[in-house]
């Protein structure tokens, strides 16, 4: 029986993040090279954003003008 591959892999793909920063929350827009992907509303913590990106766009290279975001999980 054939099995459909459902593993996410954004290896080598750029993901661009736009952040509308407020004191208690952020509005985050996520884009690939040519496509709007998602808009999220989250609490104002870098860790929450990084966890979301790693979970939904694994292996991608992340770019934003506000915050340096690590490319891979580290200690």
C-alpha positions as CSV (number, residue, x, y, z in Angstrom):
1,X,0.0,0.0,0.0
2,X,1.3,3.5,-0.9
3,X,1.7,5.9,2.0
4,X,1.4,9.7,1.5
5,X,4.3,11.6,2.9
6,X,2.9,14.1,5.4
7,X,6.3,15.3,6.9
8,X,6.8,19.0,6.6
9,X,10.0,20.1,5.1
10,X,10.8,23.7,4.3
11,X,14.6,23.1,4.0
12,X,16.3,25.9,2.1
13,X,13.1,28.0,1.7
14,X,13.0,31.5,3.1
15,X,10.2,32.5,5.4
16,X,9.6,36.2,5.9
17,X,8.0,37.4,9.1
18,X,6.3,40.8,9.6
19,X,5.6,41.8,13.2
20,X,3.2,44.4,14.5
21,X,4.5,44.9,18.0
22,X,2.4,46.0,21.0
23,X,3.1,45.8,24.7
24,X,1.1,42.7,25.5
25,X,0.6,41.0,22.1
26,X,2.0,40.8,18.5
27,X,0.3,40.4,15.2
28,X,2.5,38.3,13.0
29,X,2.3,37.9,9.2
30,X,4.2,35.0,7.7
31,X,5.1,34.9,4.0
32,X,7.1,32.5,1.7
33,X,9.0,33.8,-1.3
34,X,5.8,34.5,-3.4
35,X,2.9,33.6,-1.1
36,X,1.1,34.9,2.0
37,X,1.0,31.9,4.4
38,X,-0.6,32.9,7.7
39,X,-1.4,35.7,10.1
40,X,-1.3,34.9,13.8
41,X,-2.0,36.9,17.0
42,X,0.2,35.9,19.9
43,X,1.5,37.0,23.2
44,X,4.6,39.3,23.0
45,X,7.3,36.6,23.6
46,X,10.0,35.6,21.2
47,X,9.9,32.0,22.4
48,X,6.2,31.7,21.3
49,X,7.0,32.9,17.8
50,X,10.1,30.7,17.5
51,X,8.2,27.6,18.7
52,X,5.4,28.3,16.1
53,X,7.9,28.7,13.3
54,X,9.8,25.6,14.1
55,X,6.6,23.6,14.5
56,X,4.9,24.8,11.3
57,X,7.8,25.6,9.0
58,X,10.7,23.2,10.0
59,X,14.0,23.6,8.2
60,X,13.2,27.0,6.7
61,X,15.4,30.1,6.9
62,X,13.6,32.8,8.8
63,X,13.9,36.5,8.1
64,X,12.5,39.5,9.9
65,X,13.6,43.1,10.3
66,X,13.0,43.3,14.1
67,X,14.4,40.2,15.8
68,X,17.2,37.8,15.1
69,X,15.6,34.4,14.9
70,X,17.9,31.3,15.3
71,X,17.7,29.0,12.3
72,X,17.9,25.7,14.3
73,X,17.1,24.9,17.9
74,X,20.1,25.2,20.2
75,X,20.9,24.9,23.9
